[in-house]
Amino acid sequence: MKPVRMYTTEVCPFCVRAKALLRQRGVESIEEIRVDLQPQQRTRMVELTGRRTVPQIFIGETHVGGCDDLVALDRQGGLLPLLEAAA
């Protein structure tokens, strides 16, 4: 399974929802980068994604987007293949 990296904050309900969905799909470990604790990481997140909101989710090197993007990918049947693709 590909590694999952997620830019988050502590009080973000969308972050909680995204993490729950990923765990339901078998993800055991999520590298969380807390932009509320490390402001320089928010700058990095914006550089990488062009977006200012959290969560911003990466599966392997693929930027999935935010929570709504993750849910849409799952509904279209694309989440599991992306997670399971050879790392």
N, C-alpha and C positions, 0 to 999 in steps of 0.2 A: 504494500500500500504506500502511495506517495505521501511524503510529509506534508502536513498542513500548518500554515503560518497565518495568524490572524492578528490584525491591529485592533485593539479593543480599549474600552474604558471600564471602570468598575461598575458604573450604574447604567449601563446600556442594555435595555431589554432586547434589542435586536441582536446584540452579541450573545446574550444568554440563549436566545432562540436558535441562532446559527450553530452554537456549540452543541446544543441538544440534538439538532438534526444530524450533525456530523457524527456524533456518538451513536445515534440510532443506525447510522449507515456503517458502523464498524470502526470508526476512527478512535483509536485508543489514546493518542497523544496529539495535543494541539500546542504548538509554540505560540504563546500569547505575547504580544508586544503591547504593553500598556502605555498608550500615548498620554494618559492623564498623569502618570508618574514620570514619564520621560518625554518632555516636550520636544526635544530634538528628534524623537522618533516620529512625531506627527509631521514634521517637515519632511522627513525621509518618505513617509507614507504618501504625502501629496506629490513628491517628486516621482515616485514609482507609479502612482495610480491616476493622478490628476484629480483626485477626490479628497474632500476634507472630512467626510463623515465616517463613522465606524459602525459596524465592523468593515474592514477591508480584508478579504480572504484570498489566500494563495494556496493552490494545491499543486505541489511541486513548484514549477516556475510559472504556472498559469495563474493569472489574476482572474478570479471568478467574479469579484465585485463585492457587493454588500449582501445583507441577509436576503432581501427580496430576489436578488440575482441567484443566490444559492438555492432558494426554494424553487424558483422557476427552472433552474437547471435540473433539479431533482425530479420535478413534475414531468419534464420532457424526457426523462430517462437517461440524462447525461452525467449525473453525479457519480454513480457507482463505476461506470467505465473510466471516468477520469481518475477517480481514486485508485482504481485497480490497475491502471496502465503501468507498464514497466517503468520503474523510476529511473 
